[in-house]
Amino acid sequence: MPRQYSTSSKVLSAVAAITTVVGSPQTVRSGSATGVATEWTQLANNAQLVDLLKSNGLQVDNQLTQISQLAEQIQNQLKIYDNMLQNTARLPNQIWGEVERDLNQLREIVDQGQSIAFSMGNADDVLKQRFKSYSDLKTNLPNDESFSSTYQSWSNTNRDTIAGTLRAASLTADQFDTEEGTMDELRSMSQSADGQMKALQVGHQIAAQQVSQMQKLRGLVSQQTTMIGTWLQSEQTNKDLAQGRRERFFNAPVSDIPEGQKMEPRW
């Protein structure tokens, strides 16, 4: 059951914190967001930073769309496995191997969403530090929040929701925090029909949550991208006005001094 999606250019790498995705979501790890803060701060050239901003919005939106679609596919597939389990004592090892791959992919989807939220929030912080005009720009966010804090709130809510789903099934987030931990727990649960059923039900719920959460994250990215676009347009307008004034000043006609007229100050 292959599910692969393509990556974007280096813009997405810097902006969306998915530098390790090369055609498959299976290469993403929970620590991938850490390097992106460094990537943003290493862009010492403000022009490079602005160039990235001009082209990142659509690519990040497309990536989130793909992640959401993959979560929905996993959700539907887990439901099929759940129906299969209703008619058998336990799913055979070959089928359970596919379940394990799907649930591990689901864990990686969660990581990708967290990484995107982290890096987009970090971008907001970097812009505020480097550009006073951006820092002063008013947003439509409630309670004078910043995009950075709003992404953090989204991230916390997403983690808490997943943790609550796991707790309801007598599981913990730590058991599914890493690929190794996920595989160990799923192998343990595969030993009984009850364990398999629990894993499928929890996976189905988390997949449904991620479809909803990615839609919310897309909304945040879209809002931030619109605001950045407004700011960039305002900055360009100011530059164009300043350039126009310089050109008018230096290209203004110079009146010749009539022949024989003495140059002297007049007041």
Sequence and secondary structure as in RCSB ss.txt:
>XXXX:A:sequence
MPRQYSTSSKVLSAVAAITTVVGSPQTVRSGSATGVATEWTQLANNAQLVDLLKSNGLQVDNQLTQISQLAEQIQ
NQLKIYDNMLQNTARLPNQIWGEVERDLNQLREIVDQGQSIAFSMGNADDVLKQRFKSYSDLKTNLPNDESFSST
YQSWSNTNRDTIAGTLRAASLTADQFDTEEGTMDELRSMSQSADGQMKALQVGHQIAAQQVSQMQKLRGLVSQQT
TMIGTWLQSEQTNKDLAQGRRERFFNAPVSDIPEGQKMEPRW
>XXXX:A:secstr
         HHHHHHHS TT SS GGG  GGGGHHHHHHHHH   HHHHHHHHHHHHHHHHHHHHHHHHHHHHHH
HHHHHHHHHHTTSSS  HHHHHHHHHHHHHHHHHHHHHHHHHHHHHHHHHHHHHH HHHHT   S GGG  HHHH
HHHHHHHHHHHHHHHHHHTT  GGGGSSHHHHHHHHHHHTTSHHHHHHHHHHHHHHHHHHHHHHHHHHHHHHHHH
HHHHHHHHHHHHHHHHHHHHHHHHHTS      TT       
